[in-house]
C-alpha cells in the first residue's frame, strides 16, 4: 500500500479517476452526480491510500476562514472520508486521518470542524474531535443555507489553537455559519 497526497494544482486525472471510482463503489447512490473535488472553493488536499493501482481509502481536507462571534478562525475540516468496502474495519481510515491531523496542524488551523453521522461519532472522538453541545454547522449559501441538524448530522470540532480553546464556549448551542456553495457541508 502506498499513501499519496494529492493537491488540486497537480491536476492528475488518473488520481481523480481513482478517487471517483472509490466513492462510486462506496456510495453508489451518488454515482450520477459525483465530481471531485465537490467543493473546489475550499478544497485543500487529499490523502489517498493506493493498493494495486486502486484507491482504497481517501480523506479530503477543506480550508476556509470562519468568522464566528466576532472572532476570525482558520478552519480546516475533513471531507469525503471513504474506505473501500473490502478494506473496512482494518484501521486504514484511522491511519490516514492521523496524517490529515498532522497536516491540519501544520496549516496552523485554529479549529478542525466537519459533520458526520451519529454512527461515526465514537470513531472521530477517538481521533481527537469533540461533539459540542448544540453546535450546528451551517453550510450552503447566504440565500440557501444547508443545516447539519436538518440532515441529522453531528458537528465535530477539534480545538487546536490557544485562541480557539479560550473561546470553546462560543461554539456551544449556536449556529456555526460557513459561506460555502449550495447544498454543501463538510
Secondary structure by P-SEA (a helix, b strand, c coil): cbbbbbbcccccaaaaaaaaaaaaaaccccccccccccccccccbbbbbbccccccbbbbbbbbbbbccccccbbbbbccccccccccccaaaaaaaaaaaaaaaaaccccccccccccaaaaaaaaccccccbbbbbcccccbbbbcccccbbbbbbbccaaaaaaccccccccccccccccccc
